[in-house]
Amino acid sequence: QVPLVESGGGLVQAGGSLRLSCAVSRETFNRYVIGWFRQAPGQERQFVASTTWRGGGTFTSDSVRGQFIISRVDAKPAVDLQMNNLKPEDTAVYFCAAEQLRSARAMSEIAISNLKFWGQGAQVTVSS
């Protein structure tokens, strides 16, 4: 069992910012690739960003690169997603996930059905 607990979702105006946090155990933080996915209304779940314990490397989807920043917070421990300049099309349920993978990028390539550990999801709604 790998518990993952998301927080920080909410309602924001277009152009605003939110910070999501995925709280994890120390063991998960030190041994797993941890990342964020999102599922918009009527859409498939899609990869957003991920990070690995191996040097803290990150990988970010082309769709949000330069807008969202994933980071590791050692003290909590947690993996956060800073979302800036939010747009209505960013509205989705955001999920964190963890898996033992070779790299952060690998989380963007693996079939979602093969990811075993998920948080409960955090609703992000961006109004126009």
DOMIFI-93060 format. One line per 8 residues: number of its first residue (from 1); for each residue x, y, z of C-alpha. Coordinates in Angstrom, 2 decimals. Layout:
N
NUM> X/Y/Z; ...
END
This chain:
128
1> 0.00/0.00/0.00; 1.31/3.41/-1.05; -0.95/6.17/0.29; -1.06/9.44/-1.65; -3.06/12.42/-0.42; -3.76/15.42/-2.65; -4.63/18.87/-1.39; -4.81/22.41/-2.72
9> -7.53/22.20/-5.34; -10.25/24.78/-5.67; -11.92/27.43/-7.78; -9.84/30.15/-9.40; -10.33/32.86/-12.01; -8.55/32.57/-15.34; -5.03/33.92/-15.02; -4.76/32.91/-11.38
17> -2.58/30.32/-9.68; -3.00/27.28/-7.49; -0.54/24.97/-5.79; -1.40/21.29/-5.43; 0.39/19.05/-2.99; 0.70/15.26/-2.98; 1.71/14.09/0.48; 3.57/10.77/0.51
25> 5.48/8.58/2.92; 9.22/9.00/3.22; 9.70/5.55/1.69; 7.63/6.48/-1.35; 9.40/9.83/-1.67; 12.79/8.10/-1.73; 11.96/5.10/-3.93; 9.22/6.02/-6.44
33> 8.67/8.23/-9.42; 5.79/10.51/-8.40; 3.72/12.54/-10.81; 0.53/14.36/-11.64; -2.22/13.47/-14.09; -5.46/15.23/-14.88; -8.83/14.25/-16.24; -11.00/16.96/-17.75
41> -14.77/16.54/-18.08; -15.52/13.99/-20.79; -11.81/13.38/-21.47; -9.28/10.63/-20.87; -6.85/10.92/-17.99; -3.59/12.44/-19.21; -0.08/12.96/-17.94; 0.96/16.37/-16.60
49> 4.37/16.16/-14.90; 6.55/13.84/-12.85; 9.70/13.71/-10.75; 12.15/11.04/-9.67; 14.14/10.53/-6.48; 17.24/10.07/-8.64; 18.67/13.57/-8.46; 15.22/15.15/-8.36
57> 14.85/15.06/-12.13; 11.56/16.21/-13.64; 9.60/15.80/-16.83; 6.67/17.96/-17.91; 4.06/17.52/-20.61; 4.38/19.79/-23.63; 0.89/21.09/-22.94; 1.86/22.72/-19.63
65> 5.62/23.21/-19.91; 6.48/26.73/-18.79; 3.10/27.10/-17.09; 3.16/24.36/-14.45; 6.16/23.51/-12.27; 6.55/20.26/-10.37; 8.78/20.24/-7.30; 9.88/18.02/-4.44
73> 9.34/19.23/-0.88; 11.70/17.25/1.31; 10.37/18.45/4.67; 6.80/17.19/4.29; 7.55/14.99/2.26; 5.43/15.83/-0.77; 5.45/16.50/-4.47; 3.84/19.80/-5.37
81> 2.46/21.16/-8.62; 2.54/24.92/-8.99; -0.03/25.92/-11.61; 0.28/29.43/-13.00; -1.70/31.44/-15.54; -4.58/29.02/-15.29; -7.02/28.75/-18.17; -10.52/27.29/-18.35
89> -9.10/24.35/-20.32; -7.02/23.45/-17.25; -10.23/22.56/-15.41; -9.96/18.92/-14.38; -9.63/16.50/-11.52; -5.92/16.27/-10.75; -4.51/12.98/-9.48; -1.09/12.15/-8.16
97> 0.41/8.75/-8.87; 3.49/6.78/-7.87; 5.36/3.94/-9.53; 8.81/2.35/-9.42; 10.17/3.51/-12.77; 13.60/4.24/-14.20; 13.01/7.93/-14.89; 10.54/10.75/-14.54
105> 9.90/10.64/-18.29; 8.91/6.98/-18.05; 5.75/7.99/-16.22; 4.60/9.86/-19.34; 5.05/6.71/-21.44; 3.61/3.95/-19.29; 0.03/2.84/-19.84; -2.17/4.45/-17.21
113> -3.69/1.04/-16.49; -0.26/-0.11/-15.31; 0.01/2.58/-12.64; -0.97/0.97/-9.35; -0.96/3.77/-6.80; -3.20/6.83/-7.04; -4.45/9.59/-4.82; -8.14/10.43/-4.47
121> -8.03/13.43/-6.80; -8.33/17.17/-6.35; -10.83/19.26/-8.29; -9.43/22.32/-10.05; -11.97/24.63/-11.64; -10.91/27.67/-13.64; -13.60/30.20/-14.45; -13.49/32.58/-17.39
END
